[in-house]
Amino acid sequence: MNVIARIATGVIAAVALAIASLIAAPPAASAQLTEVTGFGTNPTGLRMHLYVPDGVAARPALLVAVHYCTGSGPAFYSGTEFASLADRHKFIVIYPSATRSGSCFDVSSPQALRHDGGSDPVGIVSMVRYVQQRYNADPDRTYVTGASSGGMMTNVLAGAYPDVFKAGASFMGVPFGCFATTDGSSWNSACANGQVIKTPQQWGDLVRAAYPGYSGPRPRMQIWHGTEDSTLRYPNFQEQIKQWTNVHGLSQTPSHTDQPQSGWTRTRYGGTGTTVPVEAISLQGVGHNLPMGGMAAAVIAFFGLDQGGGPSQTPTPVPGACRVTYGMNTWNTGFTAEVTIANTGTAALSSWTLAFTLPAGQTVTSAWNATLSPNAGQVTARNVGYNGTLAPGASTSFGFQATHSGNTAKPAAFTLNGAACT
């Protein structure tokens, strides 16, 4: 069976089911899907379709939604809920279309698996740059999701372009680098069959080697896979978890496990909230299928796009108008911290900075839901684009991972926008 048939199995039926049952209702607004040409460097001649909802903010978030083999951008627009969710939450969606035979994306060539190496990823990144420049889209709220070939491309883009994408959500994909070939073939049977097994370190090293010298933050990752997937088999689910927990320096042991829907088993790594560094959802009895039945909405929540909003002028709270809860999970040489900020005052905040001093010997290595600098001593945590708004009585959380040299004490005091917190 050739590559097209392998990946198309189950997906075409899923598209028909999605459309027939109106799982993805067409957007009610007057906005329309529009093809864009001349968007920048595009070595493989990808096509670009763009959906801009009515009434987007001055600095909107941006989602790239990548289709399956035999599909197209317009088909992924029609067959998934991302456009209707964009109408609701006012973010922009890019729908790339592969143009090679079979309409699969290149996730296997050496060019595709290297930062700025060429092939399809370069064209997709050009689409992102175009929308950021033309529509003032927020680089700090730029995300990617995809199914099958698009799920594999999600891993490729998150791995090779951590400077572009802040988070990814991969449906029925494989780890970054798993599909790699050097003979010009686009199909890797061993990977597809779940036979490529590596250690977390080996998987993580593949990602780090894609962009030598990069030392910035890595995209958060959400991973979806059906236990009955016969096209890209289920062992790829655990291999993706191994890869992305290693990239984020996290344990393989989940921080939280639950079942948000019947047949879903969700594990979270590096935290317990909605926007953790790594989240994985195993779908019992599900095959090679499109996101449906609330899955797209769960993606949007993981990205934080259901919160909306961006930073603007910030009222300064009076002393005592904030409360900070600081929890730690420590081990022999490191720890994770979960920090919750509650606005106990009467003024709403539209952005925030939380300052605190880390005890001696503690050094931050990664963070989520906030940017932290410097990585030791007196640290300032700043909101990211989607969690700056804090109404009276509301709270928000962020977290970070750090190393320690034996001192696991907590910071003694916190100040929010310059005012002391209780």
C-alpha positions, 0 to 999 in steps of 0.5 A: 500500500502506498503512502497516500493509501496508508494515511488516507485510510480512516481519514476520508471516512472521518471527513465524510462523517464530520461533514455529514454530521455537522460536527464542524458547523460552518462559521456564522459570521461573514468572514470567509476563507481566502487564498493568499499568494505571494506570502514569501519564501515557498520552496515547495509551492505550498498554497495558503488559505487564511481565515480572519474572523470578524472583529479580531483584536488589534494584536490577534493570536494565530493558529496554523492548522495542517491537513492530512494526506489527500487533504487540503487547507479548505478541506481541513477548514470545512472538516474541523471546528477550528474556524468556528472556534476562531469566530468565538475567540477571535484568533486567525487561522492559516490553512496550508495546502501541500501540493506534491502528489498525494498531498502529504507534507514533507516530514522526512527529508533532511531539509524539513528536519533542520531549522531554515533547511528548506522544504515545506516547513519554510513555506509554512513559516513564511505564511506565519511571518506574512500574517504577523506583519500584515495583521499584526498577529502576536508572535507570543501567541502563535500555535500549530495543530494538525492531523496525521501528516499534519500531526507529524508536521506539527511535531516538525514545526515545534521541533525545528522552529521553537522561535516561531511556535509557542505550543503545538497539538498533534493528532495521530502523529509521530515524534520529531525525526521518527519519519526521517529518511535519506533515500528520497522516500517520504514514507517510513514503515518502521516509524508508521508501525510503531517500531522506532523506539528510543530513549527520552534522551535520544528523542530529545537530542533529535529536537535539539539538533534541529536548531543548533545553538538555540537556547530559548524556550521550547513549545508546549506540546499536546499529544492525541492518539487513538489506541486502534490507529492502524496507520500511524500506530499507537506506540508513537503516542508514548514515544512522543511523550518521551520526546517532549517531556525530555525536551522540557526536562520533565519526568516521565511520571505524570503530574496529573491523570484524569478522564475528562470524557468517556474513553479519554485518558489525559496525563499532564507533565510539569504541572496540573493546570490546563496550560502545562508543558506537556499534555497527552490524551489517549483515546480508547478504541479510536482509530486514525481519525480527525479531531472531533467531539470536543477535541478541537475545543480542548486544543484551544484551551491548552493553547490558552486561546479561550482566554483571549486578551492581550496586555495594555495599560495596567492599574497598580494594585495597592499593597495587600491587594494580591495573594500568592500561593507557591507550591513545590515538587522537589527531587534530589537536584531539581524542582518544579514550582506552581505559582498562583496569583490572586487579585484580591483588590478591586481594580482589574489588571490587564497585565502583570509582573511578579517579582521574587527572590529565589533562594541561593543555589536555585536556577530556573531552566524552563517556564510555562504561562509566564516569562522569567528573567533572570534565571536566578537571584531576583526574578521577575515573572511576566504574563504572556499574551493570553493570561495578562487580564486578571479581574478582581477576585480572579486568579492565574497560574504559571510554573517553572522548573529549576535546579538546586544545590540542596537549598529547597526553600521558598521565596520569602516575599512577592510583589505584583506590579511593584506592590507587596502581596500577602 
